[in-house]
Amino acid sequence: MAKIVVFGAHGKAGHQIAAATEVRGHEVARIGRTPGVHRAPEVAAGYDVAVSSVADLSRDPTEFYTEAAQALVTSGVGRIIVIGIYPLLETSPGLRVIDAPDFPAEHRPFCQGHAAGIQVLANSTTNWLVMSPAGNFGGTPTGKYRLGPPNPADNLTYEDFALAVADQIDHPTHHHTQLGVTSA
């Protein structure tokens, strides 16, 4: 049994992740906006895994996600799993969805903020993983998922996504990378 802290546990993904890990017998602390991920060094002390499924649309995305990642890294938790976003997945080696010339300019700042947070993780010695939906949220839960590249035709339910995250907590097979997840 692991001790898991889920930041953003009141959101759609965070709620399902907390529930999926509790069902497996893990001790789970559900953290919302207060005290928030920026207090991870205090809140996550003694936990095995920290899951971050947070957003603050009122703040500059680069500042927010950089600070959140730094707080997670300095928390000392054994493993960090960050819930990422589709546009940062690679469509081919070195080319992400966001890099396409027709990617909407209005979405770039939010995506670049997420990317800045991932860079903080990548520059650390922490055991981290970013898990992102590789398709659109929706559909009926299947109880199965697959890992793969982004495909806008694919669907992913929050329940199936939570299963994928819980599996990476129970049996960590991916480290220092970003994974795309869709329902199978």
C-alpha positions as CSV (number, residue, x, y, z in Angstrom):
1,M,0.0,0.0,0.0
2,A,1.4,3.4,-1.0
3,K,0.8,6.8,0.5
4,I,-0.5,9.0,-2.4
5,V,-1.3,12.7,-2.4
6,V,-3.5,13.9,-5.2
7,F,-3.3,17.7,-5.9
8,G,-6.4,18.8,-7.9
9,A,-8.5,16.0,-6.4
10,H,-11.7,18.0,-6.8
11,G,-11.4,18.2,-10.6
12,K,-12.7,15.6,-13.0
13,A,-9.4,13.7,-13.5
14,G,-8.1,14.2,-10.0
15,H,-11.3,12.9,-8.4
16,Q,-11.3,9.8,-10.5
17,I,-7.5,9.2,-9.9
18,A,-8.0,9.5,-6.1
19,A,-11.0,7.1,-6.3
20,A,-9.2,4.6,-8.4
21,T,-6.2,4.5,-6.1
22,E,-8.3,4.3,-2.9
23,V,-10.1,1.3,-4.3
24,R,-6.8,-0.5,-4.6
25,G,-6.2,0.1,-0.9
26,H,-3.8,3.0,-1.1
27,E,-3.8,5.7,1.5
28,V,-4.9,8.9,-0.4
29,A,-4.8,12.5,0.6
30,R,-7.1,14.6,-1.5
31,I,-5.9,18.2,-1.9
32,G,-7.9,20.9,-3.6
33,R,-7.0,24.6,-4.2
34,T,-6.3,25.0,-0.5
35,P,-3.5,24.5,0.4
36,G,-2.7,23.7,-3.2
37,V,0.2,22.2,-5.1
38,H,2.5,25.1,-4.3
39,R,2.6,23.9,-0.7
40,A,3.7,20.4,-1.8
41,P,7.0,20.6,0.2
42,E,4.9,20.7,3.3
43,V,1.8,18.7,2.3
44,A,3.6,15.9,0.5
45,A,6.2,15.2,3.1
46,G,6.2,11.4,3.8
47,Y,4.2,10.4,0.8
48,D,5.4,7.9,-1.8
49,V,3.6,9.4,-4.8
50,A,2.3,12.8,-5.7
51,V,-0.2,13.2,-8.5
52,S,-0.7,16.7,-9.9
53,S,-3.9,17.4,-11.8
54,V,-4.0,21.2,-11.3
55,A,-4.8,24.3,-13.2
56,D,-5.1,27.9,-12.3
57,L,-6.5,29.8,-15.3
58,S,-6.3,33.1,-13.4
59,R,-2.5,33.0,-13.4
60,D,0.2,33.2,-16.0
61,P,0.5,29.6,-17.2
62,T,4.3,29.6,-17.3
63,E,4.6,31.0,-13.8
64,F,1.9,28.7,-12.4
65,Y,3.2,25.4,-13.9
66,T,6.9,26.2,-13.3
67,E,6.1,27.0,-9.6
68,A,4.0,23.9,-9.3
69,A,6.7,21.6,-10.7
70,Q,9.4,23.2,-8.5
71,A,7.2,22.6,-5.5
72,L,6.6,19.0,-6.4
73,V,10.3,18.4,-7.0
74,T,11.4,19.9,-3.7
75,S,8.7,18.0,-1.8
76,G,11.0,14.9,-1.7
77,V,8.2,12.6,-2.7
78,G,9.4,9.3,-4.3
79,R,7.5,9.6,-7.6
80,I,5.7,12.5,-9.3
81,I,2.9,11.9,-11.9
82,V,1.7,15.1,-13.6
83,I,-1.5,15.1,-15.7
84,G,-0.5,16.7,-18.9
85,I,-2.2,17.9,-22.0
86,Y,-2.7,16.6,-25.5
87,P,-0.9,19.4,-27.5
88,L,2.5,18.5,-25.9
89,L,2.4,14.9,-27.2
90,E,4.7,14.1,-30.2
91,T,3.1,13.3,-33.5
92,S,6.5,12.2,-34.8
93,P,10.0,12.3,-33.1
94,G,10.6,15.8,-32.0
95,L,7.4,17.3,-33.4
96,R,4.5,17.9,-31.0
97,V,0.9,18.8,-31.8
98,I,1.6,22.4,-30.6
99,D,4.4,22.7,-33.2
100,A,2.0,22.4,-36.2
101,P,1.7,25.6,-38.2
102,D,-2.1,25.6,-37.9
103,F,-2.1,25.2,-34.1
104,P,-4.4,27.9,-32.6
105,A,-2.3,30.8,-31.3
106,E,-4.7,31.5,-28.5
107,H,-3.9,28.1,-26.9
108,R,-0.1,28.5,-27.1
109,P,0.5,30.3,-23.8
110,F,-1.3,27.6,-21.8
111,C,0.5,24.8,-23.6
112,Q,3.9,26.6,-23.2
113,G,3.1,27.0,-19.5
114,H,2.6,23.2,-19.2
115,A,5.8,22.7,-21.2
116,A,7.8,24.9,-18.8
117,G,6.6,22.8,-15.9
118,I,7.7,19.6,-17.7
119,Q,11.1,21.2,-18.3
120,V,11.5,21.7,-14.6
121,L,10.8,18.0,-14.0
122,A,13.1,17.0,-16.8
123,N,15.9,19.1,-15.3
124,S,15.5,17.4,-12.0
125,T,16.7,14.0,-10.7
126,T,13.2,13.2,-9.5
127,N,11.3,10.1,-10.7
128,W,8.6,11.8,-12.8
129,L,6.1,10.9,-15.4
130,V,3.6,13.0,-17.4
131,M,0.4,11.3,-18.5
132,S,-1.8,13.0,-21.1
133,P,-5.0,12.3,-22.8
134,A,-4.1,11.2,-26.4
135,G,-7.6,11.9,-27.6
136,N,-10.7,13.7,-26.6
137,F,-12.4,13.2,-23.2
138,G,-15.7,11.4,-23.7
139,G,-17.2,8.1,-24.4
140,T,-18.2,5.2,-22.2
141,P,-15.7,3.7,-19.7
142,T,-14.2,0.5,-21.0
143,G,-12.1,-0.5,-18.0
144,K,-9.2,-0.7,-20.5
145,Y,-6.8,1.8,-22.0
146,R,-3.8,1.9,-24.3
147,L,-0.7,4.1,-24.5
148,G,0.1,5.8,-27.8
149,P,0.5,8.9,-29.9
150,P,-2.2,11.6,-30.1
151,N,-5.2,11.0,-32.3
152,P,-8.1,13.4,-32.2
153,A,-10.4,10.5,-33.3
154,D,-9.7,8.6,-30.1
155,N,-11.7,8.9,-26.9
156,L,-10.7,8.7,-23.3
157,T,-12.9,8.6,-20.3
158,Y,-11.8,10.0,-16.9
159,E,-12.3,6.5,-15.4
160,D,-10.0,4.8,-17.9
161,F,-7.5,7.5,-17.5
162,A,-7.5,7.1,-13.8
163,L,-7.0,3.3,-14.3
164,A,-3.8,4.1,-16.4
165,V,-2.5,6.4,-13.7
166,A,-3.2,3.9,-10.9
167,D,-1.4,1.2,-12.9
168,Q,1.7,3.5,-13.2
169,I,1.5,4.0,-9.4
170,D,1.2,0.2,-8.7
171,H,3.6,-0.9,-11.4
172,P,5.8,2.0,-12.6
173,T,7.1,1.0,-16.1
174,H,7.6,4.5,-17.5
175,H,9.9,7.2,-16.1
176,H,11.1,10.6,-17.2
177,T,8.8,10.8,-20.2
178,Q,5.3,11.8,-21.3
179,L,2.7,9.2,-22.2
180,G,-0.4,9.5,-24.2
181,V,-3.5,7.5,-23.0
182,T,-6.7,6.6,-24.7
183,S,-9.5,4.2,-23.8
184,A,-9.2,0.8,-25.5
